[in-house]
Amino acid sequence: MMSSPDMDAGRLDAAAKELQRLLAGRPLVTAEPFTTSLRTGYTGPAAIEPLRPTLSIGCYPAWTPAMPGASLAAENRTQVRSRAERHGWLARVRHDAERRLVTLDQPPVITAWDTTAHLRQLAGAHSTIAAIDGALGNAIEAKHVFDELLRAAGVPAAVRIPCVHVERLPALAELRSAVGTTTVVVQAGVTSGGRGTVIVSGEEDLPRAAQLLGPYRVAAFVDGWSSNITVLSIPAGDGVRVYVDRPSHRSVGVTELGTGPARCAGDDWSRPWPADAVALIIECAERIADWAWRRYRIAGLFNLDAILTPDQRVYLNEINWRDQGTTEVSAVNQQLRGLPPFIVAHLAVMLGGQVTWLGDPEEFNQDTIAQSGRAGGPYSVKARLTHQAPSRIGPGHPSGVYRLDLSNRLHRVRPGAHPADADTDSDEILLANLPGPDVLCHPGAEIATIEGLTSGGRRPFIGPHSAAAFTLRVHTALHRLFRPCPPAEGER
């Protein structure tokens, strides 16, 4: 069994007080797909109560004990869970959200993954948005200029994947010749999580790649574990202090979990990384953060995606300059080191405040190298509905801590909202973001997030594209809770 986070009480108190001072009595509002956003900061064994939002606006409903002060979820209105609903939720709740915001005692601070035109309309003239500017983030994240970004930041050539930038896709033979591999990776746009990426192994894959809107980045295919790394940069004098979290092992394209090619199935921070590879990632993250500050005066949270090859070489393949869904569970890594999560510092940076409690970045990053070499940590697995027909979950199955029994059935054992609430070494898992029994879930929709802590004996994935047996048992048991709906009902 892995122990729960043991927090430094002094730093916890300092972080809470700094956040309260920056909010200055203003309500904290979140506008993200999950109305339980920030939950790993305000629940669990190291809760920071000022992080609990006064109001959460999003797609998926909250649950006890992750409830914010109040929530507004699009799914409660539509009673449908699907891929389309996940990406169109803000339009469905905008008018209700505007009415809720004007009833608050003061103009709020609104936090989100990034700032969009829709979010600005929602916030109005008096609210404060604590998020990365979306247009600037898009400029940094654009896949077709990623290699240019790495060069401008002075990132070592050894971590850059051979690639070319093209406005239109030529013949496959020409692409193979340009990047030096038989399989090539075509990317376009500013999406994340595998969206906007097509792996081209043969001529039959090119039409699907051509459906992406160019310009394109065409890169050599690199085999190995995908990874996500959370990075925090904090302005300090003429530069930035850079803190790098331990890298995950990310599994992609896990068919049994309903995950398509190049799409993320989840992240595991319990599997060790080689020290030299982590040190190289830290160097790259520092260079990128310094470049972004010099070029754009931008700081805060960002995420790097990397690939760790079987011979322990590292390649960078994507950047997302914003808070994102992965940050929710990666925050547990900071808590396991006795620290408040990065998101508290990110909010301070967005609000123009100081961060006094995080300590020296060089010491932190040296500890990251040491921590990354040890087994144990949190994990997160995305569970998508693999039933062929729209389905509903049976009553009596709210989000919380469940145990998988020997007959492969799930039993809810207690409430929970934090990965540390579930000891996966003892067959426990946290099922987060489950739908209610009245919600119609369409094939391919995310029906839950499977989370927990493991000492390394119950890792969720056994390979870059393969789930562990325990994960597959949980996924099968989860689907037993859902009943397909009659065709006429499912078609509505």
VENVENRA-V120125 format. One record per pair of residues at least 4 apart in sequence whose ideal C-beta (glycine too) atoms are under 6 Angstrom apart, sorted by the first residue. I is the first residue (numbers start at 0). J is the second residue. D is the distance in Angstrom with one decimal. If there is no record, write none. Layout:
# VENVENRA-V120125
<<I	J	D> <I	J	D>>
This chain:
# VENVENRA-V120125
<<0	422	5.3> <0	424	5.1> <1	375	4.9> <1	452	4.8> <1	454	4.3> <3	44	4.7> <3	419	4.4> <4	44	5.3> <4	45	5.0> <4	334	3.8> <4	335	5.2> <5	337	6.0> <6	11	5.0> <6	45	4.2> <6	337	5.5> <7	337	4.2> <10	356	4.4> <11	339	5.8> <13	356	4.1> <14	339	4.0> <14	343	4.8> <14	356	5.1> <15	47	5.0> <15	49	5.3> <18	49	4.7> <18	343	5.8> <19	49	5.0> <21	347	6.0> <21	350	4.6> <21	352	4.5> <22	108	5.9> <25	105	5.0> <25	107	5.7> <25	108	5.1> <26	53	3.7> <26	103	4.9> <26	107	4.3> <27	52	5.0> <27	53	5.7> <27	108	5.5> <28	52	5.9> <28	54	4.7> <28	107	4.4> <28	109	4.7> <29	36	4.6> <29	52	4.8> <29	55	4.7> <29	110	5.4> <30	56	4.7> <30	109	5.7> <30	111	4.5> <31	36	4.3> <31	57	5.5> <31	111	5.7> <31	112	5.9> <32	57	5.4> <32	58	4.5> <33	57	5.6> <33	59	5.4> <34	55	3.9> <34	57	4.0> <34	61	4.5> <34	70	4.3> <34	72	5.1> <35	61	4.8> <35	65	4.1> <37	41	5.9> <37	50	5.0> <38	42	5.2> <38	65	4.3> <38	416	5.1> <39	327	5.6> <39	330	4.6> <39	417	5.6> <40	47	5.3> <40	50	4.1> <40	340	5.0> <40	342	5.8> <41	46	5.4> <41	47	5.9> <41	50	4.2> <41	51	4.0> <42	46	5.6> <42	64	5.7> <42	65	5.7> <42	416	4.3> <42	417	4.8> <43	417	3.0> <43	419	5.3> <44	419	5.7> <45	334	4.9> <51	67	5.9> <52	67	4.1> <53	68	4.4> <54	69	5.0> <55	67	4.2> <55	70	4.5> <56	71	4.9> <56	96	4.8> <57	72	5.8> <58	73	4.9> <58	74	5.9> <58	85	5.6> <58	88	3.6> <59	74	5.7> <59	432	5.1> <60	72	4.2> <60	74	5.8> <60	75	5.7> <61	65	5.5> <61	66	5.0> <61	70	4.7> <62	397	5.6> <62	398	4.2> <63	414	6.0> <64	414	5.5> <64	416	5.2> <65	416	3.6> <71	92	5.4> <71	95	5.8> <71	96	5.7> <73	77	6.0> <73	88	3.9> <73	91	4.3> <73	92	4.9> <78	437	5.5> <78	438	5.4> <79	84	5.5> <79	439	5.2> <80	434	5.2> <80	438	5.3> <80	440	4.5> <80	444	4.6> <81	441	3.9> <81	444	5.0> <82	443	5.7> <83	87	6.0> <89	93	6.0> <89	117	5.3> <92	96	5.1> <93	121	6.0> <96	121	5.8> <103	107	5.6> <106	125	3.9> <106	126	5.0> <107	126	5.4> <108	127	4.8> <108	129	5.4> <109	122	5.3> <109	126	5.4> <109	128	5.2> <110	129	4.6> <110	130	6.0> <111	118	5.6> <111	130	4.5> <112	321	5.0> <112	322	5.4> <112	323	5.7> <113	130	5.4> <113	131	4.8> <113	133	4.2> <113	136	5.0> <113	321	4.5> <114	118	5.6> <114	128	5.3> <114	130	4.8> <114	132	5.2> <114	133	4.9> <115	133	4.7> <122	126	3.9> <122	128	5.4> <129	346	5.5> <129	349	3.8> <129	350	5.6> <131	136	4.9> <131	320	6.0> <131	321	4.6> <136	140	5.8> <136	320	4.7> <136	321	5.3> <137	189	4.5> <139	320	4.7> <140	189	4.4> <140	318	5.9> <140	319	5.8> <141	189	5.4> <142	186	4.0> <142	216	4.7> <143	164	5.1> <143	214	4.4> <143	216	4.6> <146	162	5.4> <149	154	4.1> <149	159	5.3> <151	290	6.0> <152	286	4.6> <152	287	4.7> <152	290	3.7> <153	286	5.1> <154	283	5.0> <154	286	5.5> <158	283	5.9> <158	313	5.6> <158	314	5.5> <158	315	5.1> <160	218	4.7> <160	219	5.6> <160	221	5.9> <160	314	4.9> <160	316	6.0> <161	178	4.8> <161	179	5.7> <161	219	4.6> <162	216	5.6> <162	218	3.8> <163	177	4.6> <163	217	5.3> <164	216	5.9> <165	215	5.2> <166	213	5.5> <166	214	5.0> <168	209	5.5> <169	173	4.3> <171	202	5.8> <171	205	5.9> <174	183	5.0> <174	217	5.2> <175	181	6.0> <178	183	5.7> <178	219	4.2> <179	219	5.7> <180	219	4.2> <180	220	5.1> <182	200	4.8> <182	220	3.8> <183	199	5.0> <183	217	5.5> <184	198	5.7> <184	218	4.7> <184	220	5.5> <185	197	4.8> <185	199	5.7> <185	208	4.0> <185	215	5.7> <185	217	5.4> <186	195	5.9> <186	196	5.0> <186	216	4.6> <187	195	5.4> <187	211	4.0> <187	212	5.9> <187	213	5.7> <187	215	5.0> <188	195	4.1> <190	194	3.8> <190	195	3.9> <191	319	4.9> <192	263	4.8> <193	261	4.2> <193	262	3.8> <193	263	5.5> <196	261	4.4> <197	207	5.4> <197	208	4.1> <198	260	5.6> <198	261	5.6> <199	204	4.2> <199	208	5.5> <200	204	5.9> <221	306	4.9> <221	314	5.3> <223	306	4.7> <223	307	5.2> <223	308	4.0> <224	248	4.9> <224	307	4.6> <224	463	4.9> <225	249	4.0> <225	251	5.3> <225	306	5.9> <226	246	4.5> <226	247	5.4> <226	249	5.5> <226	305	4.5> <226	307	5.9> <227	247	4.9> <227	249	5.6> <227	266	5.6> <227	302	5.8> <227	304	5.8> <227	325	5.1> <228	246	4.7> <228	280	5.9> <228	303	4.6> <229	244	4.2> <229	302	5.7> <229	326	5.8> <229	329	4.6> <230	243	5.3> <230	284	4.6> <230	301	5.3> <231	242	4.5> <231	300	5.6> <231	341	4.6> <231	344	5.8> <232	239	4.2> <232	241	5.1> <232	288	3.9> <232	298	4.5> <233	240	4.7> <233	348	5.9> <233	354	5.2> <234	239	5.7> <234	298	5.2> <235	240	4.7> <239	288	5.3> <239	292	4.7> <239	298	5.5> <240	360	4.5> <241	285	4.6> <241	288	4.5> <241	360	5.6> <242	360	5.3> <242	363	5.1> <243	281	4.7> <243	284	4.8> <243	364	5.4> <243	367	5.6> <244	329	5.7> <244	332	5.3> <245	268	6.0> <245	332	5.5> <245	367	5.5> <245	370	5.3> <245	371	4.2> <246	272	5.4> <247	266	3.8> <247	268	5.1> <248	267	4.8> <248	270	4.5> <249	266	5.0> <250	264	4.7> <250	460	4.0> <250	463	6.0> <251	261	5.9> <251	263	5.7> <252	258	5.9> <252	260	4.7> <252	464	5.0> <253	258	4.6> <253	264	4.0> <253	464	6.0> <253	466	5.2> <255	466	5.9> <255	471	5.8> <256	264	5.1> <256	466	5.8> <256	474	5.9> <257	383	3.4> <257	385	4.4> <258	262	4.9> <258	264	4.2> <264	381	6.0> <265	379	5.2> <265	380	3.7> <265	381	5.4> <266	379	5.4> <267	378	4.3> <267	458	5.6> <267	459	5.3> <267	460	5.6> <268	332	5.7> <268	376	3.7> <268	377	5.4> <269	375	5.3> <269	376	4.2> <269	378	6.0> <269	453	5.0> <269	455	5.0> <269	458	5.6> <270	458	5.8> <271	372	5.2> <271	374	5.6> <272	276	5.8> <272	277	5.1> <272	371	4.3> <273	311	4.8> <274	368	5.2> <274	372	5.5> <276	311	5.7> <276	313	4.7> <277	368	4.9> <277	371	4.6> <278	368	5.7> <279	313	5.4> <281	364	4.9> <290	294	5.8> <291	295	5.6> <291	297	5.0> <292	298	6.0> <298	348	5.3> <299	345	4.9> <299	348	4.6> <300	322	4.9> <300	345	4.4> <301	320	4.3> <302	319	4.6> <302	323	6.0> <303	318	5.7> <304	316	5.4> <304	317	3.8> <305	313	5.6> <305	315	5.3> <306	314	4.7> <306	316	5.9> <307	313	5.9> <308	312	4.5> <319	323	5.7> <322	326	5.2> <325	329	5.7> <328	377	5.2> <328	379	4.2> <328	418	5.8> <330	340	3.5> <331	377	4.0> <331	418	5.3> <333	338	4.6> <333	340	5.0> <333	341	5.9> <339	343	4.8> <341	345	5.9> <344	354	4.5> <344	357	5.9> <347	352	4.1> <347	354	5.1> <366	370	5.9> <367	371	6.0> <374	455	3.2> <375	454	4.5> <375	455	5.3> <377	418	4.4> <377	452	5.6> <378	459	4.9> <379	448	5.8> <379	450	5.1> <380	449	4.1> <380	459	5.0> <380	470	5.9> <381	445	5.7> <382	446	5.4> <382	447	4.6> <382	449	5.7> <382	474	5.8> <382	477	5.8> <383	443	5.7> <383	445	5.6> <384	440	5.1> <384	442	5.5> <384	444	5.1> <384	446	5.0> <386	390	4.9> <386	483	5.7> <388	483	4.2> <388	489	5.4> <389	439	5.2> <389	441	5.1> <389	484	5.2> <389	489	3.5> <390	440	5.4> <390	481	4.1> <390	483	5.0> <392	396	5.4> <392	434	5.7> <392	436	5.7> <392	480	5.2> <392	481	5.2> <393	480	5.6> <394	436	4.5> <396	480	5.3> <398	430	5.7> <398	431	5.4> <398	433	4.6> <399	411	5.4> <399	414	4.9> <399	415	5.0> <400	412	5.4> <400	413	5.1> <400	415	3.9> <400	420	5.3> <400	421	5.0> <400	427	5.7> <400	429	5.6> <401	409	4.5> <401	411	5.2> <401	428	5.7> <401	430	5.4> <402	410	5.3> <402	412	5.1> <402	426	5.3> <402	427	5.3> <403	409	5.9> <403	426	5.1> <403	473	5.7> <403	476	6.0> <404	408	5.3> <407	472	5.2> <407	476	5.1> <408	476	5.8> <409	476	4.6> <415	420	3.4> <415	429	5.2> <418	429	5.9> <418	450	4.3> <418	451	5.5> <418	452	5.6> <419	452	5.4> <420	429	5.7> <421	427	4.3> <421	428	5.2> <421	429	4.1> <421	451	3.8> <422	427	4.9> <423	427	6.0> <423	428	6.0> <423	451	3.8> <423	453	4.4> <423	457	4.5> <424	453	5.6> <424	454	5.5> <424	456	5.4> <424	457	5.5> <428	449	5.4> <428	451	5.0> <428	473	5.9> <429	450	4.3> <429	451	5.6> <430	447	4.9> <431	448	4.4> <431	450	5.8> <432	447	5.8> <432	448	5.3> <433	447	5.0> <434	438	3.8> <434	440	5.8> <440	444	4.9> <440	446	5.6> <449	473	5.9> <453	457	4.5> <457	469	5.5> <458	467	5.9> <459	467	5.7> <459	470	4.6> <460	466	5.7> <460	467	6.0> <461	465	5.0> <461	467	4.8> <466	470	4.2> <466	471	5.3> <484	488	4.4> <484	489	4.3>>
